[in-house]
C-alpha cells in the first residue's frame, strides 16, 4: 500500500470518528435534531447544517419521480452504498413537506476498524440527548425508539398502546440509498426517534438514527384529524325537590 493510500485510509477513519462524535455530542433543547440538522427547519438551513456535520459530504437534491418536485436533500461520504464489510460510509437525508418544512431527518454511519464506538457509549450519548427510550430491543430486533403522542407526551408502556406502533417504513428509492422513511402516518403519533444498529462483541459496526415528525407531515398532507367528541359530563346534582 502506497503512502497516498495509507493517508487516504487514515483520513477516512478520522472522518468517521468526527461523524460519530458529532452525533454523540450534538445537543438540542427540543431534541429535534441529528448533528444539528433540525426538524422544522428549511432545506437551505438543513443543507448548511449537514455540510457542517461532515465537510466531506457530496450533496444532491432528492426529487419526486412522479411530480418532479423537490422532496429533500441527501449527502454521501465514503462508500456510497454502504454495502462493504469494511470501510467507512456516512449518509444523510432530510425531507421536506409541501410547506417547505423539514419533517424527516436520518443519518446512517458505518465505521471501519479503529473508528468504531462501543454500544454502551452510543446508547449513553443518545439517552443524554433524547432521554430514556420508549422501547428497547426485543429478541433479535436491534431497535430503540423514543415515541411521542399527538400532544407531545413521551410514551412509556406496553407496545400495543404505543401511539406510533402502526408507523410502517419503506426504502426511499428516490434517494438511491438504503435509508427507509414512513409509509404510514398514524394520527395518534406525534414524533418518533428511532435507532437501528448492528453491533458485534460490544462494538457498533453501523447504525441509523432517524427523527420523524409524524404530526407535522400528517397536518401538511391531510390536515388536522377529526377528534372524537368529549364524553358527556355527568349531570350535576342539585337540591331540587320533585313536584308531587
Backbone as JSON, one array per atom type, in Angstrom:
{
  "sequence": "XXXXXXXXXXXXXXXXXXXXXXXXXXXXXXXXXXXXXXXXXXXXXXXXXXXXXXXXXXXXXXXXXXXXXXXXXXXXXXXXXXXXXXXXXXXXXXXXXXXXXXXXXXXXXXXXXXXXXXXXXXXXXXXXXXXXXXXXXXXXXXXXXXXXXXXXXXXXXXXXXXXXXXXXXXXXXXXXXXXXXXXXXXXXXXXXXXXXXXXXXXXXXXXXXXXXXXXXXXXXXXXXXXXXXXXXXXXXXXXXXXXX",
  "N": [[0.86, -1.2, 0.0], [0.62, 2.2, -0.91], [2.02, 5.35, 0.3], [0.19, 7.33, -0.18], [-2.25, 5.94, -0.34], [-2.35, 4.97, 2.27], [-2.54, 7.37, 3.65], [-5.02, 8.25, 2.73], [-6.73, 6.27, 3.77], [-6.37, 6.75, 6.5], [-7.44, 9.3, 6.68], [-10.12, 8.75, 6.1], [-10.83, 7.21, 8.32], [-10.51, 9.11, 10.33], [-12.47, 10.94, 9.54], [-14.71, 9.37, 9.96], [-14.65, 9.04, 12.73], [-15.04, 11.7, 13.55], [-17.59, 12.08, 12.5], [-19.17, 10.28, 13.99], [-18.8, 11.3, 16.58], [-19.99, 13.77, 16.25], [-22.69, 13.21, 16.18], [-22.94, 12.09, 18.7], [-22.42, 14.09, 20.53], [-23.78, 16.38, 19.79], [-26.06, 18.79, 20.83], [-29.44, 19.5, 21.71], [-32.09, 21.42, 22.81], [-34.78, 20.88, 22.38], [-34.54, 18.36, 21.41], [-34.81, 17.66, 18.7], [-33.21, 17.12, 16.55], [-30.55, 15.83, 14.45], [-27.22, 15.81, 14.71], [-27.31, 18.59, 14.58], [-28.99, 19.1, 12.45], [-32.14, 20.1, 12.02], [-35.5, 19.14, 12.74], [-38.27, 20.86, 11.38], [-36.87, 22.91, 10.23], [-35.78, 24.73, 7.25], [-34.96, 23.46, 3.93], [-32.7, 24.75, 3.02], [-31.49, 25.64, 5.38], [-31.07, 23.14, 6.52], [-29.23, 22.06, 4.71], [-26.93, 23.57, 5.16], [-26.38, 22.83, 7.81], [-25.96, 20.07, 7.51], [-23.66, 19.98, 5.91], [-21.93, 21.13, 7.68], [-21.8, 19.12, 9.56], [-20.3, 17.11, 8.34], [-17.77, 17.79, 6.36], [-16.9, 16.42, 4.17], [-19.01, 15.5, 2.72], [-20.78, 14.73, -0.28], [-23.28, 16.42, -1.79], [-26.7, 16.32, -2.9], [-29.83, 16.87, -4.66], [-33.0, 15.54, -3.73], [-35.49, 14.2, -5.65], [-38.99, 13.99, -6.39], [-40.12, 11.31, -8.18], [-42.53, 11.16, -9.6], [-43.9, 13.71, -9.72], [-41.83, 15.45, -10.16], [-40.99, 17.14, -8.16], [-39.11, 18.87, -5.66], [-38.1, 16.98, -3.02], [-36.33, 16.73, -0.97], [-32.99, 16.6, 0.42], [-29.91, 14.86, -0.02], [-26.9, 13.44, 1.32], [-23.69, 12.12, 0.86], [-20.84, 10.35, 1.91], [-17.76, 8.58, 1.66], [-18.21, 5.06, 1.24], [-20.63, 4.67, -1.11], [-22.86, 2.94, -1.25], [-22.74, 1.65, 1.12], [-22.33, -1.05, 1.49], [-20.09, -2.69, 1.78], [-18.01, -4.89, 3.73], [-15.92, -3.88, 5.28], [-14.46, -0.62, 5.88], [-15.76, 2.72, 5.41], [-18.71, 4.63, 5.73], [-20.98, 7.31, 5.33], [-24.06, 8.72, 5.48], [-26.67, 11.01, 4.82], [-29.99, 12.18, 5.07], [-32.55, 14.51, 4.44], [-35.91, 15.4, 4.46], [-38.57, 17.36, 3.08], [-41.88, 18.76, 3.59], [-44.99, 19.68, 1.89], [-45.12, 22.31, 2.58], [-42.59, 23.19, 2.66], [-41.16, 22.56, 4.91], [-38.89, 20.83, 6.94], [-39.44, 17.53, 7.82], [-38.43, 15.05, 8.26], [-35.48, 13.52, 9.23], [-32.5, 11.76, 8.79], [-29.68, 9.71, 9.51], [-27.14, 7.61, 8.44], [-24.44, 5.63, 9.47], [-21.43, 3.94, 8.97], [-18.75, 2.38, 10.44], [-15.28, 1.74, 10.19], [-12.65, -0.59, 11.22], [-10.99, 0.54, 14.12], [-12.32, 2.92, 14.24], [-14.7, 2.53, 15.42], [-17.39, 2.81, 17.79], [-18.34, 1.96, 21.14], [-21.27, 0.06, 21.98], [-22.38, 0.7, 24.4], [-21.42, 3.31, 24.87], [-22.55, 4.7, 22.71], [-25.31, 4.39, 23.19], [-25.51, 5.61, 25.7], [-24.9, 8.25, 25.03], [-27.04, 8.89, 23.36], [-29.16, 8.65, 25.14], [-28.55, 10.74, 26.81], [-29.04, 12.84, 25.13], [-31.71, 12.46, 24.14], [-33.13, 11.38, 26.23], [-34.59, 8.7, 28.24], [-35.36, 5.77, 26.36], [-38.49, 4.85, 24.74], [-38.98, 2.27, 23.92], [-37.15, -0.81, 23.91], [-34.71, -3.16, 22.54], [-36.22, -6.2, 21.42], [-35.96, -9.62, 21.56], [-34.39, -10.63, 18.64], [-34.44, -8.18, 17.45], [-32.87, -5.15, 16.73], [-33.39, -2.42, 17.82], [-34.04, 0.74, 19.16], [-36.44, 3.06, 20.38], [-37.87, 6.33, 20.67], [-40.84, 7.5, 21.5], [-43.61, 9.65, 20.89], [-46.79, 11.02, 21.68], [-49.67, 12.59, 20.05], [-50.06, 14.93, 21.46], [-47.56, 15.51, 22.35], [-46.46, 14.2, 24.51], [-44.16, 11.9, 25.9], [-44.22, 8.43, 25.31], [-44.49, 5.71, 27.55], [-44.8, 2.45, 28.11], [-46.74, -0.54, 27.41], [-46.29, -2.25, 24.29], [-48.63, -2.56, 22.53], [-50.17, -0.31, 23.16], [-48.71, 1.77, 22.25], [-48.53, 4.88, 20.66], [-47.26, 5.15, 18.24], [-47.02, 2.68, 17.13], [-48.12, 1.74, 14.77], [-46.66, 2.83, 12.75], [-45.24, 2.45, 9.7], [-42.45, 1.53, 7.68], [-40.61, 2.17, 4.62], [-38.2, 1.61, 2.0], [-36.44, 4.43, 0.76], [-36.53, 4.86, -2.36], [-36.11, 6.95, -4.13], [-33.88, 8.23, -3.23], [-31.75, 6.59, -3.72], [-30.42, 5.33, -1.74], [-30.14, 3.14, 1.16], [-31.67, 3.96, 3.25], [-34.7, 4.11, 5.03], [-38.09, 5.42, 5.07], [-41.16, 6.73, 6.53], [-44.12, 4.95, 5.59], [-46.7, 4.91, 6.41], [-48.81, 7.04, 8.44], [-49.74, 7.24, 11.43], [-52.43, 8.77, 13.15], [-52.4, 9.18, 15.85], [-49.81, 9.35, 16.58], [-47.18, 11.51, 17.38], [-44.37, 12.11, 17.21], [-41.46, 10.27, 16.32], [-38.4, 8.95, 17.3], [-35.83, 6.96, 16.24], [-33.5, 4.34, 16.59], [-31.57, 2.1, 14.82], [-29.33, -0.64, 14.57], [-26.17, -2.4, 14.14], [-24.26, -4.46, 16.02], [-21.27, -6.01, 17.24], [-19.73, -8.03, 19.54], [-19.91, -5.99, 21.39], [-19.15, -3.69, 20.03], [-20.08, -1.13, 17.8], [-20.84, -1.58, 14.48], [-22.33, -0.43, 12.4], [-24.94, 2.04, 12.2], [-28.25, 3.5, 12.13], [-29.87, 6.52, 12.6], [-32.91, 8.19, 13.15], [-35.12, 10.97, 13.03], [-38.44, 11.66, 13.16], [-41.05, 13.66, 12.31], [-44.04, 13.0, 12.67], [-46.56, 14.11, 13.16], [-46.39, 16.74, 12.05], [-46.07, 16.16, 9.32], [-48.44, 14.78, 8.84], [-50.41, 16.77, 9.25], [-49.65, 18.55, 7.23], [-50.24, 17.13, 4.91], [-52.79, 16.0, 5.22], [-54.3, 17.54, 6.88], [-55.63, 18.71, 10.06], [-56.53, 16.07, 12.14], [-59.84, 14.78, 12.68], [-61.24, 14.91, 15.87], [-62.62, 12.73, 18.3], [-65.78, 13.48, 19.91], [-65.85, 14.95, 23.18], [-66.46, 12.93, 26.07], [-69.76, 12.84, 27.5], [-70.49, 14.95, 30.25], [-71.31, 14.13, 33.63], [-74.56, 14.87, 34.87], [-74.95, 17.61, 37.0], [-75.67, 17.29, 40.46], [-78.45, 18.63, 42.04], [-80.19, 20.29, 44.69], [-83.07, 19.84, 44.21], [-86.47, 19.58, 44.72], [-88.87, 17.1, 43.97], [-91.92, 17.77, 42.2], [-94.67, 16.75, 43.46]],
  "CA": [[0.0, 0.0, 0.0], [1.41, 3.4, -1.02], [1.81, 6.34, 1.36], [-1.04, 8.07, -0.52], [-3.36, 5.1, 0.07], [-2.39, 4.96, 3.73], [-3.05, 8.66, 4.09], [-6.46, 8.3, 2.43], [-7.41, 5.43, 4.75], [-6.34, 7.43, 7.79], [-8.39, 10.41, 6.61], [-11.46, 8.19, 6.19], [-11.06, 6.83, 9.71], [-10.69, 10.34, 11.09], [-13.8, 11.47, 9.19], [-15.72, 8.52, 10.62], [-14.66, 9.38, 14.16], [-15.67, 13.01, 13.69], [-19.02, 11.93, 12.22], [-19.8, 9.64, 15.14], [-18.81, 12.22, 17.72], [-20.93, 14.87, 16.01], [-24.0, 12.74, 16.62], [-22.96, 11.75, 20.11], [-22.32, 15.25, 21.42], [-24.65, 17.49, 19.39], [-27.1, 18.98, 21.84], [-30.63, 20.23, 21.3], [-33.02, 21.51, 23.93], [-36.02, 20.22, 21.99], [-34.21, 17.01, 20.95], [-35.45, 17.5, 17.39], [-32.18, 17.21, 15.51], [-29.42, 14.9, 14.37], [-26.0, 16.55, 14.39], [-27.64, 19.98, 14.29], [-29.97, 19.19, 11.37], [-33.34, 20.13, 12.83], [-36.89, 19.06, 12.31], [-38.89, 22.17, 11.39], [-36.04, 23.88, 9.51], [-35.92, 24.71, 5.8], [-33.91, 22.68, 3.28], [-31.5, 25.58, 2.97], [-30.88, 25.55, 6.71], [-30.61, 21.76, 6.7], [-28.04, 21.87, 3.88], [-25.79, 24.17, 5.86], [-26.08, 22.01, 8.99], [-25.42, 18.79, 7.06], [-22.28, 20.2, 5.48], [-21.17, 21.39, 8.9], [-21.62, 17.84, 10.26], [-19.21, 16.38, 7.69], [-17.39, 18.59, 5.19], [-16.59, 15.52, 3.06], [-20.24, 15.1, 2.05], [-21.22, 15.13, -1.62], [-24.7, 16.66, -1.58], [-27.54, 16.4, -4.1], [-31.26, 17.06, -4.42], [-33.89, 14.38, -3.84], [-36.67, 14.58, -6.43], [-40.13, 13.09, -6.51], [-40.13, 10.79, -9.55], [-43.82, 11.35, -10.27], [-44.22, 15.1, -9.99], [-40.65, 16.26, -10.39], [-40.88, 18.13, -7.11], [-38.0, 18.7, -4.72], [-38.58, 16.36, -1.78], [-35.35, 16.85, 0.09], [-31.59, 16.57, 0.05], [-29.14, 13.73, 0.5], [-25.47, 13.67, 1.38], [-22.98, 10.84, 0.92], [-19.39, 10.35, 2.01], [-17.26, 7.22, 1.77], [-18.84, 4.04, 0.42], [-21.96, 5.2, -1.45], [-23.96, 2.0, -0.94], [-22.6, 1.16, 2.49], [-22.51, -2.49, 1.5], [-18.88, -3.46, 2.0], [-17.83, -5.35, 5.11], [-15.03, -2.95, 5.96], [-14.51, 0.71, 5.32], [-16.47, 3.82, 6.08], [-19.8, 5.25, 4.98], [-21.75, 8.3, 6.08], [-25.15, 9.16, 4.61], [-27.62, 11.89, 5.5], [-31.17, 12.52, 4.28], [-33.55, 15.4, 5.04], [-37.07, 15.52, 3.57], [-39.49, 18.45, 3.41], [-43.28, 18.56, 3.2], [-45.5, 20.61, 0.89], [-44.94, 23.68, 3.07], [-41.17, 23.5, 2.68], [-40.66, 22.35, 6.28], [-38.25, 19.52, 7.12], [-40.17, 16.68, 8.78], [-37.72, 13.77, 8.37], [-34.02, 13.61, 9.21], [-31.91, 10.45, 9.06], [-28.25, 9.58, 9.25], [-26.57, 6.25, 8.5], [-22.99, 5.64, 9.57], [-20.72, 2.68, 9.09], [-17.4, 2.66, 10.88], [-14.31, 0.69, 9.99], [-11.82, -0.9, 12.39], [-10.27, 1.68, 14.67], [-13.19, 4.1, 14.33], [-16.0, 2.11, 15.97], [-17.7, 3.17, 19.17], [-19.0, 0.87, 21.85], [-22.72, 0.19, 22.07], [-22.67, 1.37, 25.67], [-21.17, 4.74, 24.71], [-23.55, 5.25, 21.78], [-26.61, 4.45, 23.86], [-25.42, 6.61, 26.76], [-24.96, 9.57, 24.41], [-28.4, 9.12, 22.88], [-30.01, 8.89, 26.31], [-28.25, 12.1, 27.27], [-29.65, 13.78, 24.18], [-33.15, 12.27, 23.96], [-33.76, 10.81, 27.41], [-34.78, 7.25, 28.23], [-36.19, 5.35, 25.23], [-39.81, 4.28, 24.99], [-38.9, 0.83, 23.7], [-35.81, -1.37, 23.81], [-34.71, -4.33, 21.67], [-36.93, -7.41, 21.79], [-35.45, -10.79, 20.85], [-33.3, -10.33, 17.72], [-34.58, -6.83, 16.92], [-31.87, -4.2, 17.22], [-34.06, -1.13, 17.66], [-34.52, 1.57, 20.27], [-37.26, 4.16, 19.88], [-38.41, 7.35, 21.56], [-42.13, 7.74, 20.87], [-44.4, 10.74, 21.48], [-48.16, 11.06, 21.17], [-50.05, 13.79, 19.32], [-49.95, 16.08, 22.36], [-46.16, 15.74, 22.65], [-46.03, 13.46, 25.7], [-43.45, 10.68, 25.56], [-44.92, 7.2, 25.69], [-43.82, 4.64, 28.28], [-45.82, 1.45, 28.41], [-46.74, -1.75, 26.61], [-46.24, -1.98, 22.85], [-49.92, -2.36, 21.85], [-50.71, 1.02, 23.42], [-47.79, 2.77, 21.72], [-49.21, 5.64, 19.61], [-46.51, 5.07, 16.98], [-46.8, 1.27, 16.79], [-48.56, 1.47, 13.4], [-45.8, 3.53, 11.8], [-44.59, 1.48, 8.82], [-41.36, 2.14, 6.93], [-40.2, 1.57, 3.36], [-36.97, 2.2, 1.49], [-36.59, 5.64, -0.05], [-35.87, 4.56, -3.63], [-35.74, 8.18, -4.83], [-32.56, 8.69, -2.77], [-30.71, 5.66, -4.12], [-29.77, 4.83, -0.53], [-30.91, 2.11, 1.85], [-32.43, 4.58, 4.34], [-36.15, 3.99, 4.87], [-38.91, 6.51, 5.6], [-42.52, 6.24, 6.81], [-45.13, 4.66, 4.57], [-47.97, 5.25, 7.05], [-48.71, 8.13, 9.41], [-50.83, 7.11, 12.4], [-52.82, 10.09, 13.63], [-52.14, 9.3, 17.29], [-48.36, 9.5, 16.77], [-46.68, 12.86, 17.17], [-42.98, 12.08, 16.77], [-40.69, 9.07, 16.66], [-36.96, 8.91, 17.12], [-35.55, 5.53, 16.21], [-32.13, 3.89, 16.35], [-31.34, 0.71, 14.44], [-27.88, -0.78, 14.62], [-25.55, -3.73, 14.15], [-23.07, -4.47, 16.88], [-20.64, -7.31, 17.43], [-18.83, -8.03, 20.69], [-20.0, -4.72, 22.09], [-18.74, -2.56, 19.2], [-21.07, -0.8, 16.77], [-20.3, -1.56, 13.12], [-23.08, 0.6, 11.69], [-26.24, 2.37, 12.8], [-29.07, 4.54, 11.5], [-30.67, 7.3, 13.54], [-33.93, 8.97, 12.45], [-36.09, 11.78, 13.76], [-39.6, 11.73, 12.25], [-42.15, 14.48, 12.81], [-45.25, 12.41, 12.07], [-47.66, 15.08, 13.29], [-46.22, 17.81, 11.09], [-46.34, 15.64, 7.98], [-49.87, 14.45, 8.78], [-51.16, 18.02, 9.09], [-49.32, 19.13, 5.93], [-50.83, 16.36, 3.81], [-54.18, 15.61, 5.44], [-54.99, 18.47, 7.77], [-55.78, 18.3, 11.46], [-57.51, 14.97, 12.19], [-61.05, 14.99, 13.5], [-61.15, 14.31, 17.19], [-63.94, 12.3, 18.8], [-66.31, 14.42, 20.9], [-65.56, 14.63, 24.58], [-67.55, 12.18, 26.7], [-70.69, 13.73, 28.21], [-70.24, 15.13, 31.67], [-72.48, 13.76, 34.44], [-75.41, 15.99, 35.26], [-74.7, 17.99, 38.41], [-76.77, 17.03, 41.39], [-78.97, 19.83, 42.69], [-81.21, 20.03, 45.73], [-84.38, 20.18, 43.66], [-87.49, 18.64, 45.19], [-89.86, 16.76, 42.94], [-93.27, 18.35, 42.34], [-95.66, 15.66, 43.54]],
  "C": [[0.89, 1.25, 0.0], [1.13, 4.34, 0.14], [0.53, 7.12, 1.11], [-2.26, 7.28, -0.06], [-3.49, 5.08, 1.59], [-2.95, 6.27, 4.27], [-4.54, 8.79, 3.87], [-7.25, 7.47, 3.43], [-7.46, 6.1, 6.11], [-7.34, 8.58, 7.81], [-9.81, 9.91, 6.73], [-11.8, 7.8, 7.62], [-11.31, 8.07, 10.56], [-12.06, 10.96, 10.81], [-14.89, 10.69, 9.89], [-15.81, 8.86, 12.09], [-15.35, 10.71, 14.39], [-17.17, 12.9, 13.48], [-19.75, 11.32, 13.4], [-19.89, 10.61, 16.31], [-19.78, 13.37, 17.51], [-22.33, 14.48, 16.36], [-24.01, 12.62, 18.14], [-23.0, 12.98, 21.0], [-23.09, 16.47, 20.95], [-25.8, 17.59, 20.37], [-28.26, 19.77, 21.27], [-31.62, 20.22, 22.44], [-34.28, 20.73, 23.62], [-35.8, 18.79, 21.52], [-34.91, 16.71, 19.62], [-34.43, 17.51, 16.27], [-31.26, 16.0, 15.53], [-28.23, 15.72, 13.9], [-26.29, 17.98, 13.98], [-28.61, 20.17, 13.15], [-31.35, 19.02, 12.0], [-34.61, 19.83, 12.06], [-37.49, 20.46, 12.39], [-38.08, 23.24, 10.67], [-36.4, 23.86, 8.03], [-34.82, 23.84, 5.21], [-32.61, 23.46, 3.2], [-30.76, 25.53, 4.3], [-30.33, 24.15, 6.96], [-29.34, 21.5, 5.91], [-26.8, 22.4, 4.57], [-25.39, 23.31, 7.05], [-25.48, 20.67, 8.6], [-23.96, 18.95, 6.67], [-21.38, 20.48, 6.68], [-20.88, 20.09, 9.66], [-20.47, 17.04, 9.67], [-18.89, 17.11, 6.39], [-17.07, 17.73, 3.97], [-17.83, 15.1, 2.28], [-20.3, 15.61, 0.61], [-22.73, 15.23, -1.55], [-25.44, 16.76, -2.9], [-29.0, 16.51, -3.69], [-32.0, 15.75, -4.57], [-35.17, 14.85, -4.52], [-37.76, 13.53, -6.31], [-40.22, 12.63, -7.96], [-41.41, 11.15, -10.3], [-44.04, 12.81, -10.66], [-43.04, 15.99, -10.29], [-40.43, 17.34, -9.35], [-39.67, 17.82, -6.23], [-38.56, 18.16, -3.41], [-37.6, 16.51, -0.63], [-33.94, 16.92, -0.44], [-30.96, 15.32, 0.64], [-27.67, 14.08, 0.45], [-24.78, 12.33, 1.59], [-21.49, 11.09, 1.03], [-18.93, 8.91, 2.2], [-17.94, 6.29, 0.8], [-20.29, 4.44, 0.15], [-23.09, 4.25, -1.08], [-23.84, 1.4, 0.45], [-22.59, -0.35, 2.6], [-21.26, -3.3, 1.79], [-18.73, -3.82, 3.48], [-16.97, -4.39, 5.91], [-15.18, -1.57, 5.32], [-15.46, 1.61, 6.06], [-17.56, 4.35, 5.17], [-20.55, 6.2, 5.89], [-22.79, 8.87, 5.13], [-26.16, 9.96, 5.43], [-28.78, 12.18, 4.55], [-32.06, 13.46, 5.09], [-34.67, 15.58, 4.03], [-37.97, 16.66, 4.04], [-40.91, 18.09, 2.98], [-43.7, 19.63, 2.19], [-45.32, 22.07, 1.29], [-43.48, 24.11, 3.05], [-40.53, 23.36, 4.04], [-40.08, 20.94, 6.39], [-38.98, 18.74, 8.2], [-39.45, 15.36, 9.04], [-36.23, 14.01, 8.24], [-33.46, 12.24, 9.57], [-30.43, 10.46, 8.73], [-27.82, 8.13, 9.45], [-25.06, 6.38, 8.55], [-22.45, 4.23, 9.74], [-19.26, 3.0, 9.39], [-16.51, 1.46, 10.62], [-13.52, 0.42, 11.25], [-11.01, 0.32, 12.83], [-11.11, 2.92, 14.83], [-14.53, 3.76, 14.96], [-16.15, 2.56, 17.42], [-18.38, 1.98, 19.83], [-20.5, 1.13, 21.89], [-23.11, 0.95, 23.33], [-22.49, 2.88, 25.54], [-22.2, 5.39, 23.79], [-24.89, 5.42, 22.48], [-26.61, 5.51, 24.97], [-25.53, 8.02, 26.19], [-26.36, 9.89, 23.91], [-29.36, 9.36, 24.03], [-29.78, 10.29, 26.87], [-28.95, 13.13, 26.4], [-31.17, 13.7, 24.17], [-33.87, 11.78, 25.21], [-33.89, 9.3, 27.3], [-35.69, 6.85, 27.07], [-37.53, 4.8, 25.66], [-39.8, 2.78, 24.84], [-37.46, 0.42, 23.51], [-35.87, -2.65, 22.99], [-35.44, -5.53, 22.27], [-36.4, -8.55, 20.93], [-34.28, -10.37, 19.96], [-33.4, -8.93, 17.13], [-33.55, -5.9, 17.57], [-32.4, -2.79, 17.02], [-34.37, -0.52, 19.02], [-35.38, 2.67, 19.68], [-37.69, 5.07, 21.02], [-39.71, 7.82, 20.9], [-42.95, 8.77, 21.64], [-45.79, 10.74, 20.86], [-48.44, 12.41, 20.52], [-49.87, 15.06, 20.16], [-48.51, 16.38, 22.75], [-45.64, 15.04, 23.88], [-45.31, 12.18, 25.28], [-44.19, 9.47, 26.11], [-43.99, 6.28, 26.45], [-44.89, 3.63, 28.66], [-45.67, 0.24, 27.52], [-46.88, -1.42, 25.13], [-47.6, -1.76, 22.22], [-50.51, -0.97, 22.04], [-49.83, 2.13, 22.86], [-48.45, 3.54, 20.58], [-48.53, 5.57, 18.25], [-46.32, 3.63, 16.52], [-47.21, 0.94, 15.36], [-47.75, 2.22, 12.35], [-45.02, 2.5, 11.0], [-43.57, 2.2, 7.93], [-41.14, 1.42, 5.6], [-38.95, 2.3, 2.86], [-37.27, 3.4, 0.61], [-35.86, 5.44, -1.38], [-35.41, 5.83, -4.34], [-34.38, 8.7, -4.38], [-31.43, 7.81, -3.3], [-29.95, 5.08, -2.95], [-30.67, 3.81, 0.15], [-31.72, 2.66, 3.02], [-33.92, 4.49, 4.04], [-36.85, 5.16, 5.54], [-40.32, 6.0, 5.8], [-43.37, 6.03, 5.57], [-46.51, 5.02, 5.1], [-47.73, 6.31, 8.11], [-49.88, 8.05, 10.38], [-51.15, 8.43, 13.07], [-52.65, 10.26, 15.13], [-50.67, 9.59, 17.57], [-47.95, 10.94, 16.48], [-45.28, 12.87, 16.59], [-42.36, 10.75, 17.16], [-39.23, 9.32, 16.35], [-36.56, 7.45, 17.21], [-34.09, 5.27, 15.86], [-32.16, 2.42, 15.96], [-29.84, 0.54, 14.25], [-27.46, -2.23, 14.41], [-24.3, -3.63, 15.01], [-22.58, -5.9, 17.06], [-19.6, -7.17, 18.53], [-18.75, -6.64, 21.32], [-19.61, -3.5, 21.29], [-19.74, -2.37, 18.06], [-20.39, -0.73, 15.41], [-21.02, -0.53, 12.25], [-24.39, 0.87, 12.43], [-26.93, 3.46, 11.99], [-29.9, 5.21, 12.59], [-31.63, 8.17, 12.75], [-34.74, 9.78, 13.45], [-37.23, 12.06, 12.79], [-40.7, 12.54, 12.91], [-43.44, 14.02, 12.12], [-46.4, 13.41, 12.07], [-47.58, 16.17, 12.24], [-46.56, 17.35, 9.68], [-47.82, 15.32, 7.81], [-50.68, 15.71, 8.51], [-50.91, 18.62, 7.71], [-50.03, 18.43, 4.78], [-52.32, 16.09, 3.98], [-54.97, 16.55, 6.34], [-55.07, 17.93, 9.19], [-56.84, 17.21, 11.54], [-58.7, 15.32, 13.07], [-60.9, 14.25, 14.81], [-62.53, 13.86, 17.65], [-64.45, 13.28, 19.83], [-65.99, 13.98, 22.32], [-66.73, 13.88, 25.18], [-68.46, 13.12, 27.48], [-70.37, 13.78, 29.7], [-71.49, 14.74, 32.47], [-73.27, 15.0, 34.87], [-75.19, 16.33, 36.72], [-75.94, 17.74, 39.27], [-77.18, 18.32, 42.1], [-80.06, 19.45, 43.7], [-82.58, 20.51, 45.24], [-85.38, 19.12, 44.1], [-88.5, 18.35, 44.09], [-91.23, 17.38, 43.25], [-94.3, 17.23, 42.31], [-96.76, 16.02, 44.51]]
}
